[in-house]
Amino acid sequence: MDRIYLDYAATTPVAQSVIEAMLPYFGTEFGNPSSAHYYGQLAEGAIEQSRRDIKKVFNADDYDVIFTSGGSESDNLALRGAALEQRKRNGATKILISSVEHDAVGHTAAQLQQKSGFISVKLRVAKNGIVDLSQLKEQLNKQVVLVSIIYGNNEVGSINPIKEAAKLCHEHGILFHTDAVQAAAHLKIDLSDLDVDYLSISAHKFYGPKGVGALFKKKFLPLLPQITGGGQESGFRAGTSNVPLIVGMVKALEINNESINAENSRLIALRDKLITNVLRTIPESQLTGHIKDRLSNHASFVFDGLSGNDLLIALDMAGYAVSSGSACKVGNPKPSEVLLALGIKPSLALGSLRVTLGKSTSENDLDKLLTDLPEVVKNLRKEKQLKNGN
């Protein structure tokens, strides 16, 4: 069976040139960058060159770059580190997040409320998944310590107005963080223009290795370290630096950004073809997220009258690797909080599908999916009707 991978929002394959860039640091240049000798100096030089290079990609001269183990750690470090340190300075205790955040932000804000005395407030979003800036403006006051709004949503693909949100926060002297884990793969990010205080990324979303990411922090802004020990990453994140993965992440980002405009144009054409044809050929189907302001590779739907879990299994058996917005567990289906926040009823939210495209996705791949998907949905609906005795 020929298999077709359509789950690039989950992870991407590591580019061959990225693997080649990493290899020396697994072998001949294996030194610990904290060591003072020749081997340590080589490793430290590779990290600091990577730091300079990643700043160049993001136009981030006014930022510190803290290398981490990935997006989740970067989000945790930003929320915990900024909120705890800033509270000591001004006594503010309220954290504002959107109602469609990745769990790395949502669960962290909830734990800060449960264990550390903060108040976590979720901002509403429109039916298209875009955060309500008018509510954000209403909520901003001296009690707010930090605001975090996702840049490009992982489940529904909607792109939030991050520059505008950050500007509103800064008018009130409030710190602003964005989770750009999905966005970094598809948007050219200029931090000097975007002007956020903290920004998180993860390498494996843009054809880099798993297990490495970064947090960008404006210089001189507060951040309490969450991993203590040695003085690595200017004291913000202890632990022996993962030299090969850091080198690989920056190499992957540079390669991705070189072709980002042309690749986005190609992906948008494929994405729009997919959306148009799914909505046309499958009855009782609905697009989730914004129709235009969405990540270039991202299409997401809900289908009435079926289980997203069953749909994923059926498509996997047919040779397609896709994803769902619902956290389905055998015997305990649970609709996605993100889809519920968009106003989608729970029964419909359970029938979700996310198709995300990548560099290897061809028009022929999509044509095959568009042929098979309507039949798969039709058959699953029939099976459900028979099971229910209808």
C-alpha positions, 0 to 999 in steps of 0.5 A: 500500500502506498501511504500518504502523510498529511499530518505535518502540523504534528511533525515533519521529517528532518531534511537531509541537509539538516542531518548532515549539519548535525552529524559532526557534533555527534562524532568528531566535534562532540565536546561539552560547550561548558568545557574550557579546552579545544573540544569545548570551545568548538562546541560553544562556538557552534552554539553561539554561531547558531544563536547569531544565525537564528537572531538574523532569521527573526531580525531579533537583535533586541532579544535573548535567545534561550535554547530549550527542549522544544515548544512545551518547555519554551511555553512553560518557561515563558509563562512561569518565568515571566509571571512569577518574576513580574509578580515580585515586581508589581504584585499583578496576579492575573494571566490572560490567555485565549480559549484556543491555546495549546495545552502547554500554555493552557495547562500551565496557566491553570496550574499557576492558578491552582498552585501559585496563587494566580488567576487565569482568565480565558479570552473568547474567540470568534467562530473562526477561531480569532481572539476577540481583541475588544475583550482583551482591551476590556480586560487589560488593567494593573492586575494583569501580569501576562497575556499569552495568545497563540500565533497560528492555531494547531487545531484549526489553523487560524492566525491571530493578530499578534502584533495588534494584541502585543501593542494593546498590552504594551499600552498598559505596560503588560508583558505579552507572549505568543506560542509561534510553534506552528506559525514559525514554519509558515510565516516570516517572523520579524521580531523587531516589527512584531514586538512581542516580549516572548516567543516560543518555537519548536524545530520539528515543525519546520523539518528540524529535529525533535527535542529542541526549541527556543524561547525569544525574550526581549533583553532586560525583561524578567524571567525566572529560570525553571531549570536550575543548575549550571549557568547555561543559556545566560543562567535562564536554562540549566543543563548541558547544551544539546549542540547537534540539535541546536545546530540542526534547528537553526539550519532547518529554519534557515532552509525553510525561510529561504523558500517560505514564500514560494512554498506558501503559494504552492501550499495555499493552492493545494489547501484551498482546493482541498477545502473547496472539494471537501465542502462540495462533495461531503454533505453536512461538513463544515470548515473550522477556523478562518477561511482566509487568515489561516496557516498555508498548509492547514485544513480542518473540518467537522463532519456530522454523524460520525466519530473522528476517532473512527475516521482516523482509523479508517483513513489510516487503514486506507493509507492516509496519515491525518489527525483529529481535533478531538482527544478521543479515547477508547470508550471515553470520547471527549470533544476538543476544547478548542472546537467547543470554544468556537461554538461548535456543539459537542456532538459535532466536535467529535467528528473532527479531521485535520489535514496538514500539508507539507513539502512532499505533498503533491496534487496527486496525493490530494486527488487520491484523498478527495476521491477516498474521503467522501466514500470513507465518511459515507460508509462510516455514517452508514455503519453508525446508522445500522449500529443505532438501528436506524 
